[in-house]
Amino acid sequence: MTENIEVVALVIAGSLVGVEFAVAAFLNPLVGRLPDAAFVPARADGSRVLGRVMPFWYAATLVALIAVAMVGWPAWPVAVAAALMVLVIAATVIVMVPINNRIGSWSQPADVDRGLSRRWDRLHWVRVGVLVVVYALLAVYAVA
């Protein structure tokens, strides 16, 4: 039973980290090279779509981490991972969601604020780094 929960947690957290890394490393840099007329709909639509999906994925990751910590207690690496995940979620809601909402509201090239999108991208890289640590802690615990 414990191993099954660990596998589910690894899949959920691993796919979250993979998607967030792909957005940071590939999607946003590609979209960022587009002219404003194409940049606006691409970035705004991406912000709206991912803004609807990601809260559930983040919550599922946190629930999976808590489940692993509960069935495998004492599981300090997973408890630390869960605490980091809570911090990531809080920072996302407090800092990144307002920026994402502004980007998602763009409807024409005159709305573009590339500085705002670069700020979101920098913050996103920090979030990706913390998510990698979360996943590494979970993976170390699951393998040990």
C-alpha positions as CSV (number, residue, x, y, z in Angstrom):
1,M,0.0,0.0,0.0
2,T,2.7,2.5,1.0
3,E,4.6,1.8,-2.2
4,N,1.5,2.4,-4.3
5,I,1.0,5.8,-2.7
6,E,4.6,6.7,-3.2
7,V,4.4,5.8,-6.9
8,V,1.2,7.9,-7.3
9,A,2.9,10.8,-5.6
10,L,6.0,10.4,-7.8
11,V,3.9,10.5,-10.9
12,I,1.8,13.5,-9.9
13,A,4.7,15.5,-8.6
14,G,7.1,14.4,-11.4
15,S,4.6,15.4,-14.1
16,L,4.0,18.8,-12.4
17,V,7.7,19.5,-12.3
18,G,8.1,18.4,-15.9
19,V,5.3,20.6,-17.2
20,E,6.5,23.6,-15.2
21,F,10.1,23.1,-16.4
22,A,8.8,22.8,-20.0
23,V,6.9,26.1,-19.6
24,A,10.0,27.9,-18.2
25,A,12.6,26.4,-20.5
26,F,10.8,26.0,-23.8
27,L,7.3,27.4,-24.1
28,N,7.7,31.0,-22.7
29,P,11.1,31.6,-24.4
30,L,9.5,30.5,-27.7
31,V,6.5,32.7,-27.2
32,G,8.7,35.6,-26.1
33,R,10.3,35.7,-29.5
34,L,7.0,36.3,-31.2
35,P,6.0,39.8,-32.4
36,D,3.5,41.6,-30.2
37,A,0.6,40.7,-32.5
38,A,1.2,37.0,-31.9
39,F,2.7,37.3,-28.4
40,V,-0.5,38.7,-26.9
41,P,-2.9,35.9,-27.8
42,A,-0.3,33.2,-27.2
43,R,0.8,34.4,-23.8
44,A,-2.7,35.5,-22.6
45,D,-4.3,32.3,-23.7
46,G,-1.5,30.2,-22.1
47,S,-1.9,32.2,-18.9
48,R,-5.7,31.6,-18.8
49,V,-5.5,27.9,-19.7
50,L,-2.7,27.0,-17.3
51,G,-4.2,29.2,-14.6
52,R,-7.3,27.0,-14.7
53,V,-5.5,23.7,-14.6
54,M,-2.5,24.2,-12.4
55,P,-4.3,24.8,-9.1
56,F,-5.7,21.3,-9.2
57,W,-2.3,19.8,-10.0
58,Y,-0.6,21.7,-7.2
59,A,-3.3,20.7,-4.8
60,A,-3.0,17.0,-5.9
61,T,0.7,17.1,-5.4
62,L,0.3,18.5,-1.9
63,V,-2.3,15.9,-1.0
64,A,0.0,13.1,-2.4
65,L,2.9,14.4,-0.4
66,I,0.8,14.5,2.8
67,A,-0.4,11.0,2.1
68,V,3.1,9.7,1.7
69,A,4.2,11.4,4.9
70,M,1.3,10.0,6.8
71,V,1.7,6.4,5.7
72,G,5.4,6.4,6.0
73,W,5.9,8.4,9.2
74,P,8.5,9.3,10.2
75,A,9.2,10.7,6.8
76,W,11.1,13.9,7.3
77,P,12.1,14.4,3.7
78,V,8.5,14.2,2.6
79,A,7.4,16.4,5.4
80,V,9.9,19.0,4.3
81,A,8.7,18.5,0.7
82,A,5.1,19.1,1.8
83,A,6.1,22.2,3.7
84,L,8.0,23.6,0.7
85,M,4.9,22.8,-1.5
86,V,2.8,24.8,0.9
87,L,5.2,27.7,0.5
88,V,5.2,27.3,-3.3
89,I,1.4,27.4,-3.3
90,A,1.2,30.4,-1.0
91,A,3.8,32.4,-3.1
92,T,2.0,31.4,-6.2
93,V,-1.4,32.7,-5.0
94,I,0.1,35.8,-3.4
95,V,2.6,36.9,-6.0
96,M,2.3,35.0,-9.3
97,V,-1.5,34.7,-9.7
98,P,-2.1,38.5,-9.8
99,I,0.7,38.8,-12.5
100,N,-0.8,35.9,-14.4
101,N,-4.3,37.4,-14.3
102,R,-2.9,40.7,-15.7
103,I,-1.2,38.8,-18.5
104,G,-4.3,36.7,-19.1
105,S,-6.3,39.9,-19.6
106,W,-4.3,41.1,-22.6
107,S,-6.4,41.3,-25.7
108,Q,-4.4,43.5,-28.1
109,P,-0.7,44.4,-28.8
110,A,-1.2,47.7,-27.0
111,D,-1.8,45.7,-23.8
112,V,1.6,44.0,-23.9
113,D,4.0,44.6,-21.0
114,R,7.0,42.4,-21.8
115,G,8.6,43.5,-18.5
116,L,5.7,42.0,-16.6
117,S,6.0,38.7,-18.5
118,R,9.7,38.7,-17.9
119,R,9.0,39.2,-14.1
120,W,6.6,36.3,-14.1
121,D,9.2,34.2,-16.0
122,R,11.9,35.0,-13.4
123,L,9.6,34.1,-10.5
124,H,8.5,31.0,-12.3
125,W,12.1,29.8,-12.6
126,V,12.4,30.2,-8.8
127,R,9.2,28.2,-8.4
128,V,10.6,25.5,-10.7
129,G,13.8,25.3,-8.6
130,V,11.8,24.7,-5.4
131,L,9.6,22.2,-7.2
132,V,12.7,20.3,-8.2
133,V,13.8,20.2,-4.6
134,V,10.3,19.0,-3.6
135,Y,10.5,16.2,-6.1
136,A,14.1,15.2,-5.2
137,L,13.1,14.9,-1.5
138,L,10.1,12.7,-2.5
139,A,12.3,10.6,-4.8
140,V,15.1,10.2,-2.2
141,Y,12.5,9.1,0.4
142,A,10.8,6.6,-2.0
143,V,14.1,5.0,-3.0
144,A,15.5,4.8,0.5
